[in-house]
Amino acid sequence: MKTFPGALTLMAVVLSFAANAQQAKHFDDYTVHYNALNSNFISPEVAKVYDIRRSGSRALINVSVLKNTKNQAPAPVKATVSASGRNLTGQTREVEMREIIEGGDAIYYIGELSVSNMETFDFTLLVIPEGLNKPFEVKFRKQFYTE
């Protein structure tokens, strides 16, 4: 786990580059937000702060979990997050996810993997919010284009 000040949020940077690609899935009182993009979309300054290797042939997976309440804005929660991806030739890659906490008001999980031009992955995320025992499963497909 790494903790960073809230002045420069990786989530804001990732979402600004991938606003149209950002996706969410709802489970009971929780919402899992997720996306995947080429790591070269991240600025060199942000990549350095978060120890992300920038490259057109590297992908970044970003996941956050929010607890929804009726009378308040959704709140970020800690979770156990695991990720794997299977390309169309059947090769599976486990993606090591790491926790990022920013200023107490943002918690998210990032992981990186190598990709080839036009490679498509079917990703599976298993997300267990803190205090729960049963994982939420999120599946999505993403095709990557390298430089």
Backbone as CSV, one residue per row, in Angstrom:
resi,resn,N_x,N_y,N_z,CA_x,CA_y,CA_z,C_x,C_y,C_z
1,MET,0.848,-1.172,0.000,0.000,0.000,0.000,0.889,1.228,0.000
2,LYS,0.528,2.184,-0.823,1.218,3.470,-0.830,0.198,4.543,-0.509
3,THR,0.629,5.522,0.286,-0.240,6.635,0.624,0.366,7.897,0.037
4,PHE,-0.460,8.698,-0.633,-0.013,9.920,-1.280,-0.914,11.065,-0.874
5,PRO,-0.382,12.285,-0.888,-1.233,13.439,-0.604,-2.273,13.603,-1.688
6,GLY,-3.395,14.197,-1.362,-4.501,14.334,-2.292,-4.309,15.376,-3.370
7,ALA,-3.174,16.076,-3.406,-2.985,17.147,-4.373,-2.999,16.659,-5.813
8,LEU,-2.489,15.487,-6.075,-2.397,14.974,-7.439,-2.942,13.560,-7.433
9,THR,-4.187,13.385,-7.817,-4.767,12.059,-7.749,-4.600,11.326,-9.062
10,LEU,-4.079,10.126,-8.963,-3.934,9.283,-10.144,-5.299,8.992,-10.745
11,MET,-6.294,8.789,-9.900,-7.639,8.514,-10.404,-8.108,9.628,-11.312
12,ALA,-7.895,10.870,-10.921,-8.322,11.999,-11.750,-7.587,12.000,-13.080
13,VAL,-6.299,11.691,-13.043,-5.515,11.656,-14.276,-5.996,10.529,-15.180
14,VAL,-6.175,9.344,-14.614,-6.628,8.200,-15.409,-7.996,8.478,-16.004
15,LEU,-8.887,9.021,-15.207,-10.238,9.272,-15.697,-10.267,10.378,-16.731
16,SER,-9.370,11.345,-16.613,-9.356,12.407,-17.615,-8.933,11.878,-18.976
17,PHE,-8.048,10.881,-19.006,-7.613,10.292,-20.268,-8.575,9.230,-20.777
18,ALA,-9.304,8.623,-19.872,-10.125,7.489,-20.270,-11.572,7.653,-19.847
19,ALA,-12.068,8.871,-19.866,-13.425,9.129,-19.385,-14.454,8.276,-20.108
20,ASN,-14.310,8.117,-21.398,-15.273,7.315,-22.151,-15.108,5.822,-21.899
21,ALA,-13.930,5.410,-21.467,-13.677,3.988,-21.253,-13.993,3.562,-19.821
22,GLN,-14.223,4.511,-18.944,-14.466,4.186,-17.551,-15.787,3.443,-17.430
23,GLN,-15.776,2.373,-16.666,-16.951,1.523,-16.545,-17.237,1.272,-15.078
24,ALA,-18.462,0.867,-14.782,-18.835,0.573,-13.409,-19.834,-0.581,-13.389
25,LYS,-19.792,-1.327,-12.301,-20.755,-2.404,-12.088,-21.251,-2.286,-10.643
26,HIS,-22.567,-2.419,-10.472,-23.196,-2.249,-9.163,-23.478,-3.603,-8.516
27,PHE,-23.185,-3.677,-7.217,-23.438,-4.873,-6.407,-24.036,-4.407,-5.086
28,ASP,-25.277,-4.719,-4.845,-25.924,-4.336,-3.579,-25.620,-2.869,-3.261
29,ASP,-24.913,-2.627,-2.150,-24.603,-1.261,-1.717,-23.256,-0.760,-2.232
30,TYR,-22.651,-1.468,-3.173,-21.320,-1.121,-3.654,-21.318,-0.901,-5.164
31,THR,-20.390,-0.050,-5.600,-20.146,0.131,-7.023,-18.654,-0.048,-7.262
32,VAL,-18.320,-0.910,-8.218,-16.927,-1.129,-8.602,-16.698,-0.377,-9.913
33,HIS,-15.771,0.579,-9.885,-15.379,1.318,-11.082,-14.074,0.710,-11.586
34,TYR,-13.965,0.554,-12.893,-12.772,-0.088,-13.445,-12.515,0.435,-14.852
35,ASN,-11.250,0.388,-15.235,-10.878,0.675,-16.611,-9.484,0.145,-16.885
36,ALA,-9.141,0.097,-18.149,-7.813,-0.335,-18.581,-7.398,0.563,-19.734
37,LEU,-6.128,0.969,-19.745,-5.627,1.857,-20.789,-4.129,1.651,-20.937
38,ASN,-3.581,2.127,-22.041,-2.139,2.076,-22.229,-1.484,3.010,-21.216
39,SER,-0.399,2.573,-20.627,0.241,3.379,-19.582,0.902,4.637,-20.127
40,ASN,1.132,4.719,-21.433,1.731,5.935,-21.976,0.754,7.115,-21.968
41,PHE,-0.514,6.885,-21.632,-1.466,7.980,-21.470,-1.232,8.730,-20.158
42,ILE,-0.492,8.122,-19.243,-0.189,8.747,-17.967,1.013,9.675,-18.173
43,SER,0.967,10.869,-17.613,2.079,11.807,-17.784,3.336,11.260,-17.101
44,PRO,4.508,11.648,-17.581,5.753,11.196,-16.949,5.819,11.559,-15.460
45,GLU,5.319,12.728,-15.088,5.360,13.163,-13.693,4.510,12.253,-12.803
46,VAL,3.303,11.960,-13.254,2.410,11.094,-12.481,2.961,9.668,-12.444
47,ALA,3.480,9.192,-13.565,4.055,7.837,-13.613,5.191,7.708,-12.607
48,LYS,5.999,8.740,-12.487,7.129,8.701,-11.547,6.632,8.625,-10.106
49,VAL,5.639,9.450,-9.780,5.104,9.470,-8.417,4.536,8.111,-8.029
50,TYR,3.867,7.447,-8.959,3.177,6.191,-8.654,3.933,4.951,-9.108
51,ASP,5.177,5.141,-9.562,6.020,4.026,-9.981,5.333,3.176,-11.056
52,ILE,4.850,3.864,-12.095,4.202,3.210,-13.234,5.153,3.282,-14.422
53,ARG,5.376,2.159,-15.068,6.240,2.148,-16.242,5.436,2.570,-17.466
54,ARG,5.781,3.722,-18.036,5.068,4.244,-19.212,5.582,3.563,-20.470
55,SER,4.649,3.077,-21.281,5.003,2.471,-22.557,3.722,2.201,-23.325
56,GLY,3.813,2.297,-24.648,2.671,1.939,-25.479,2.355,0.462,-25.393
57,SER,3.329,-0.341,-24.972,3.111,-1.788,-24.870,2.888,-2.240,-23.420
58,ARG,2.510,-1.294,-22.558,2.151,-1.614,-21.178,0.736,-1.115,-20.932
59,ALA,-0.050,-1.934,-20.275,-1.420,-1.563,-19.928,-1.521,-1.325,-18.430
60,LEU,-2.421,-0.448,-18.062,-2.695,-0.125,-16.667,-4.155,-0.440,-16.391
61,ILE,-4.400,-1.224,-15.354,-5.764,-1.498,-14.889,-5.969,-0.669,-13.631
62,ASN,-7.120,-0.017,-13.544,-7.438,0.849,-12.418,-8.815,0.447,-11.874
63,VAL,-8.892,0.220,-10.554,-10.141,-0.226,-9.920,-10.372,0.596,-8.661
64,SER,-11.607,1.021,-8.452,-11.983,1.645,-7.179,-13.327,1.073,-6.745
65,VAL,-13.553,1.090,-5.433,-14.778,0.537,-4.860,-15.420,1.607,-3.989
66,LEU,-16.692,1.873,-4.248,-17.440,2.860,-3.480,-18.616,2.191,-2.786
67,LYS,-18.844,2.600,-1.542,-20.038,2.133,-0.824,-21.101,3.208,-0.982
68,ASN,-22.264,2.791,-1.449,-23.380,3.704,-1.676,-24.256,3.775,-0.437
69,THR,-24.640,4.986,-0.065,-25.564,5.183,1.045,-26.712,6.053,0.554
70,LYS,-27.825,5.971,1.219,-29.011,6.706,0.762,-28.905,8.204,0.986
71,ASN,-28.272,8.619,2.081,-28.289,10.033,2.445,-26.959,10.750,2.251
72,GLN,-25.933,10.053,1.804,-24.618,10.666,1.656,-24.018,10.278,0.310
73,ALA,-22.976,11.006,-0.063,-22.257,10.671,-1.296,-21.562,9.328,-1.119
74,PRO,-21.384,8.577,-2.197,-20.660,7.307,-2.093,-19.275,7.511,-1.481
75,ALA,-18.848,6.559,-0.665,-17.563,6.670,0.024,-16.620,5.562,-0.445
76,PRO,-15.341,5.890,-0.662,-14.384,4.849,-1.052,-14.166,3.882,0.102
77,VAL,-13.983,2.618,-0.246,-13.720,1.591,0.761,-12.519,0.760,0.334
78,LYS,-11.839,0.224,1.335,-10.740,-0.689,1.065,-11.321,-2.022,0.595
79,ALA,-10.524,-2.735,-0.184,-10.981,-4.023,-0.696,-9.769,-4.882,-1.013
80,THR,-10.022,-6.153,-1.151,-9.024,-7.061,-1.713,-9.384,-7.192,-3.177
81,VAL,-8.426,-6.882,-4.050,-8.690,-6.895,-5.487,-7.673,-7.794,-6.169
82,SER,-8.171,-8.742,-6.944,-7.287,-9.562,-7.776,-7.759,-9.433,-9.224
83,ALA,-6.803,-9.559,-10.139,-7.122,-9.386,-11.555,-6.345,-10.399,-12.382
84,SER,-7.007,-10.879,-13.416,-6.332,-11.735,-14.393,-6.900,-11.407,-15.765
85,GLY,-6.099,-11.683,-16.765,-6.529,-11.443,-18.134,-6.168,-12.624,-19.015
86,ARG,-7.061,-12.945,-19.931,-6.820,-14.031,-20.889,-6.928,-13.434,-22.282
87,ASN,-5.853,-13.602,-23.078,-5.924,-13.084,-24.440,-6.651,-14.079,-25.336
88,LEU,-6.870,-13.729,-26.583,-7.685,-14.562,-27.471,-6.999,-15.863,-27.887
89,THR,-5.690,-15.978,-27.619,-5.005,-17.254,-27.891,-5.019,-18.157,-26.666
90,GLY,-5.648,-17.695,-25.578,-5.801,-18.518,-24.386,-4.721,-18.332,-23.337
91,GLN,-3.776,-17.431,-23.570,-2.737,-17.172,-22.573,-3.320,-16.349,-21.442
92,THR,-3.096,-16.805,-20.210,-3.617,-16.118,-19.035,-2.488,-15.412,-18.315
93,ARG,-2.768,-14.207,-17.854,-1.793,-13.434,-17.076,-2.455,-12.965,-15.799
94,GLU,-1.796,-13.256,-14.698,-2.220,-12.708,-13.410,-1.660,-11.289,-13.324
95,VAL,-2.458,-10.360,-12.852,-2.038,-8.970,-12.745,-1.939,-8.630,-11.265
96,GLU,-0.736,-8.289,-10.832,-0.542,-7.910,-9.433,-1.139,-6.526,-9.213
97,MET,-2.074,-6.431,-8.292,-2.749,-5.178,-7.990,-2.159,-4.597,-6.707
98,ARG,-1.997,-3.270,-6.705,-1.503,-2.612,-5.495,-2.448,-1.480,-5.107
99,GLU,-2.521,-1.268,-3.807,-3.433,-0.272,-3.251,-2.773,1.105,-3.210
100,ILE,-3.539,2.113,-3.599,-3.115,3.506,-3.519,-4.159,4.241,-2.682
101,ILE,-3.691,4.968,-1.658,-4.592,5.786,-0.839,-4.107,7.224,-0.959
102,GLU,-5.013,8.112,-1.312,-4.678,9.521,-1.469,-5.487,10.368,-0.517
103,GLY,-4.815,10.977,0.416,-5.434,11.960,1.294,-6.657,11.491,2.049
104,GLY,-6.871,10.211,2.176,-8.014,9.702,2.911,-9.333,9.766,2.180
105,ASP,-9.371,10.411,1.000,-10.637,10.506,0.287,-10.626,9.776,-1.046
106,ALA,-9.567,9.025,-1.323,-9.510,8.215,-2.541,-8.729,6.943,-2.256
107,ILE,-9.324,5.822,-2.604,-8.675,4.516,-2.476,-8.879,3.808,-3.796
108,TYR,-7.809,3.350,-4.395,-7.962,2.579,-5.620,-6.818,1.612,-5.773
109,TYR,-6.935,0.756,-6.758,-6.020,-0.352,-6.964,-5.565,-0.316,-8.417
110,ILE,-4.250,-0.423,-8.618,-3.722,-0.417,-9.977,-2.850,-1.644,-10.199
111,GLY,-2.789,-2.062,-11.450,-1.927,-3.161,-11.858,-1.493,-2.943,-13.287
112,GLU,-0.350,-3.514,-13.651,0.211,-3.332,-14.986,0.484,-4.685,-15.638
113,LEU,0.435,-4.696,-16.965,0.803,-5.887,-17.725,1.281,-5.481,-19.110
114,SER,2.063,-6.346,-19.729,2.543,-6.120,-21.094,1.455,-6.502,-22.081
115,VAL,1.366,-5.727,-23.169,0.389,-6.007,-24.220,1.054,-5.829,-25.583
116,SER,0.492,-6.474,-26.584,0.948,-6.334,-27.965,-0.087,-5.557,-28.758
117,ASN,0.322,-5.064,-29.915,-0.594,-4.306,-30.761,-1.805,-5.154,-31.153
118,MET,-2.974,-4.594,-30.963,-4.269,-5.198,-31.270,-4.577,-6.429,-30.409
119,GLU,-3.864,-6.613,-29.324,-4.127,-7.738,-28.426,-5.377,-7.443,-27.610
120,THR,-6.251,-8.429,-27.536,-7.500,-8.307,-26.794,-7.428,-9.190,-25.566
121,PHE,-7.835,-8.640,-24.436,-7.876,-9.391,-23.188,-9.294,-9.434,-22.645
122,ASP,-9.664,-10.588,-22.128,-10.870,-10.741,-21.326,-10.393,-10.738,-19.876
123,PHE,-10.711,-9.664,-19.162,-10.267,-9.514,-17.781,-11.324,-10.006,-16.818
124,THR,-10.859,-10.566,-15.698,-11.724,-10.927,-14.589,-11.157,-10.273,-13.339
125,LEU,-11.996,-9.499,-12.678,-11.645,-8.882,-11.406,-12.444,-9.559,-10.309
126,LEU,-11.795,-9.886,-9.211,-12.477,-10.372,-8.013,-12.256,-9.321,-6.943
127,VAL,-13.344,-8.759,-6.443,-13.284,-7.636,-5.517,-14.043,-8.004,-4.249
128,ILE,-13.349,-7.943,-3.114,-13.983,-8.216,-1.825,-13.860,-6.961,-0.963
129,PRO,-14.918,-6.176,-0.849,-14.851,-4.990,0.014,-14.579,-5.394,1.465
130,GLU,-13.844,-4.544,2.156,-13.513,-4.791,3.556,-14.784,-5.067,4.351
131,GLY,-14.754,-6.134,5.136,-15.909,-6.505,5.959,-16.827,-7.524,5.315
132,LEU,-16.624,-7.810,4.029,-17.428,-8.820,3.343,-16.569,-10.058,3.086
133,ASN,-17.227,-11.184,2.845,-16.503,-12.432,2.584,-16.626,-12.901,1.152
134,LYS,-17.706,-12.550,0.504,-17.971,-13.038,-0.846,-17.475,-12.024,-1.877
135,PRO,-16.716,-12.491,-2.881,-16.209,-11.547,-3.884,-17.272,-11.134,-4.892
136,PHE,-17.122,-9.908,-5.377,-17.884,-9.436,-6.524,-17.018,-9.746,-7.746
137,GLU,-17.631,-10.270,-8.783,-16.880,-10.593,-9.997,-17.239,-9.601,-11.103
138,VAL,-16.206,-9.036,-11.705,-16.378,-8.110,-12.816,-15.606,-8.667,-13.995
139,LYS,-16.276,-8.768,-15.139,-15.616,-9.236,-16.363,-15.745,-8.147,-17.419
140,PHE,-14.645,-7.923,-18.142,-14.705,-6.962,-19.234,-13.641,-7.300,-20.266
141,ARG,-13.855,-6.801,-21.459,-12.944,-7.039,-22.587,-12.339,-5.711,-23.023
142,LYS,-11.042,-5.745,-23.344,-10.353,-4.546,-23.797,-9.318,-4.929,-24.872
143,GLN,-9.329,-4.186,-25.963,-8.315,-4.354,-27.007,-7.340,-3.189,-26.901
144,PHE,-6.044,-3.499,-27.014,-4.992,-2.497,-26.862,-4.306,-2.267,-28.202
145,TYR,-3.891,-1.025,-28.398,-3.136,-0.631,-29.582,-1.827,-0.034,-29.101
146,THR,-0.729,-0.531,-29.627,0.580,-0.053,-29.192,1.171,0.867,-30.237
147,GLU,2.183,1.581,-29.845,2.848,2.503,-30.770,4.035,1.830,-31.426
